[in-house]
Amino acid sequence: GDKQAVLTFAPDTETLTIAVGLSSVSAENARLNSVAEVPELDFDAVHARAAALWREALGDIVVEGGSRDEMVNF
């Protein structure tokens, strides 16, 4: 729906770390999904884990034929 949130932080706040969970079922499921998928609020750790998962998932793909641009685009 048309839900909004307005957040106010202390003027000296320099860093803000947030987590967002999604669920089509309920707000509680969204919270549980967030904790299950990203248990730590550490950007570098999350980034490293995501990069490793992508390397693993895409590592077995073999692309043949096409131009270099087409292979890069793939």
SULURQUI-V640908 format. One record per run of one state. SS is the DSSP state (~ for helix, > for strand, _ for the rest). FROM is the first residue (numbers start at 1). LEN is the number of residues. If there is no record, write none. Layout:
BEGIN
ss=SS from=FROM len=LEN
ss=SS from=FROM len=LEN
END
This chain:
BEGIN
ss=_ from=1 len=26
ss=~ from=27 len=11
ss=_ from=38 len=5
ss=~ from=43 len=16
ss=_ from=59 len=9
ss=~ from=68 len=6
ss=_ from=74 len=1
END
